[in-house]
């Protein structure tokens, strides 16, 4: 069903609605399809470790508003911790936005 996957149009809508900080994080995670360690993300973007989750809260809110979409940003277990991975369609749109 279309509800289970993202379209480019939906991804654009999502990226336009989330906070600028959440958009920065998504655009950065899009650069590493194999997964992005939170510690690396924090360093590259100059964030506080605990602030990443808070800055991503607008993503969850927008996903809920858009109906029954799967979260585009996954936390995947890896190397005793986790990495962030992005839905491939959302990642492609994020890369285009980043220029």
N, C-alpha and C positions, 0 to 999 in steps of 0.2 A: 504494500500500500504506500501511497505517497506520504502518509504520516510518519512512516518509519525512517525515511531518508530525507536528506536536505536537497532542495533545489538551489541553483545559483541565486535565483530571485529571493528566496527565503533567507539565504546566507547574507545577501546584501542588506536586506531589511534588518536582520539581527545585528550586523556590524554597524549599521547606522544608528541603532537604538541603544546599544550598550554604552557604558561610560567610556570616555577617552582612555582612561587607564586600562580598562578591560580590553578595549580594542588594541592597545599597544601590546598587551600580553598575548592576545590571540595572534596578532601579526607576527610576533616573535616566535611563538610556538609553531606557527606554520612553516618556519624555516627548517624545522627538524622533524620530518615525518616519522623518523624512527623513535621519537620520544624526547622530551626535554626535561632534564632534571630540575626540580625546583631551585636547588642551590645555584645552578648555572643561570637560571632565569632571573633570580634575584640579583646576581652580580651584573649581568648584561644590562638590565633595566634600572639598576641602582635602587632597588626596592628593599624593604624590610621583609624578612622571611614570612612573618605572620600576616603581612599586608596583602600578599598575593590572593589568598582566599577571599578576603574582604573586598578586594578590587574586582574579583570575578563574580561577586554576588549579583551584579546587574545582569550577567549572562543568564543565570538561573531564573531571574524575574522575567526577562524577555522571552525565554524559552517557554515558560508557563503561559504567558500572554498569547503566544503564537499557537497554543493548542498542544496536541499530544506529540511533541517532537522529542526525539532522544537528545540528551545533552550533547552538544557539539565538541565539548572539551572533556576528555576522559582522563581519569587518574588510573594508570595501569601499573600494577606491581612489577618492579624490576630491581635487581641488585639489592635486595633487602629493604628497599624503600619503594618509591613510585616515580613514574615519569608522567608528564602531561602529554597526551596525544590528541590531535585535532581531527575531526571528521574531514575526509579528503576533499569533499566539495567546499566546505567552509574554508579549509586551508587554501584552496585555489583562489577563492574569492578574496581572502585576506591578502594573498600575495599580490593580486591585481591592485587592490587598494593601496598597498604599500609602494606600488610603482616599481 
